[in-house]
Amino acid sequence: MATMTNPGARTTPDSAEQTGLPRPNLTVREIEVLVSWFRCDSKPAVAAHLFLSLGTVNTHLTRIRQKYAAVGRPAPTKASLVARALQDGLVDIDEL
């Protein structure tokens, strides 16, 4: 059975841990915001869905990007964040 290195994160055979990629330490809330953003049409929709302000959503996404950059895996676009989340097992392609 796979172990989880991030609360709320799933590991898959292609996860960063198994591929040797450095993985940022995202909080459960950061992961929740990130995955919600992938599934929603906009950041305001994420804010409404999670009962957050738009500023809070933007702050979470900025911190997530900073954490990825800090481990040498920059993700400046939504597409690159989707790629990182897939690599790290935070989301499955079938869930997008």
C-alpha positions in Angstrom: 0.0 0.0 0.0 1.3 3.5 -0.9 2.0 6.0 1.8 0.9 9.5 1.6 3.4 12.3 2.1 0.9 15.1 1.9 -2.4 15.0 3.9 -5.3 14.8 1.5 -3.0 13.9 -1.4 -3.1 10.6 -3.2 -0.1 8.8 -4.5 -0.1 7.0 -7.9 2.6 5.0 -9.7 3.6 8.3 -11.5 3.7 10.4 -8.4 6.7 12.8 -7.8 7.9 10.7 -4.9 8.3 7.6 -7.1 9.8 9.5 -10.0 12.3 11.3 -7.8 10.9 14.8 -8.5 11.2 17.2 -5.6 7.7 17.8 -4.1 6.6 21.0 -2.3 4.9 20.7 1.0 1.3 21.9 0.2 -1.2 22.2 2.9 -4.6 20.4 2.7 -6.3 23.7 2.1 -3.9 24.6 -0.7 -4.6 21.3 -2.4 -8.3 21.8 -2.0 -8.1 25.3 -3.6 -5.8 24.0 -6.4 -8.1 21.0 -7.3 -11.2 23.2 -7.1 -9.6 25.7 -9.5 -8.9 22.9 -12.0 -12.6 21.9 -11.9 -14.2 25.3 -11.8 -14.4 27.8 -14.7 -12.9 30.7 -12.7 -11.2 31.9 -9.5 -14.4 33.7 -8.4 -16.3 30.3 -8.9 -13.7 28.6 -6.6 -14.1 31.4 -4.0 -17.9 30.9 -4.0 -17.6 27.1 -3.9 -15.2 27.1 -1.0 -16.7 30.1 0.8 -13.5 32.1 0.4 -12.8 35.6 -0.8 -11.2 36.0 -4.3 -8.1 37.4 -2.6 -7.7 34.3 -0.5 -8.0 32.1 -3.5 -5.3 34.2 -5.3 -3.1 34.1 -2.2 -3.3 30.3 -2.1 -2.5 29.9 -5.8 0.4 32.4 -5.4 1.9 30.4 -2.5 1.4 27.1 -4.4 3.4 28.5 -7.3 6.1 29.8 -5.0 6.4 26.4 -3.3 6.8 24.7 -6.7 9.4 27.3 -7.8 11.3 26.8 -4.5 11.8 23.1 -5.3 12.9 23.8 -8.8 9.6 22.9 -10.6 8.1 26.3 -11.6 4.5 26.3 -12.6 3.6 29.8 -13.9 0.4 28.8 -15.8 -2.7 26.8 -14.9 -1.6 24.1 -17.4 1.7 23.7 -15.7 0.0 23.5 -12.3 -2.3 20.8 -13.7 0.8 18.9 -14.9 2.5 19.2 -11.5 -0.7 18.0 -9.7 -0.8 15.0 -12.0 2.9 14.2 -11.5 2.5 14.5 -7.7 -0.7 12.4 -7.6 -2.8 15.2 -6.2 -5.4 14.6 -8.9 -6.1 11.9 -11.6 -6.7 12.8 -15.2 -10.2 11.2 -15.0 -11.1 13.8 -12.3 -10.4 16.8 -14.5 
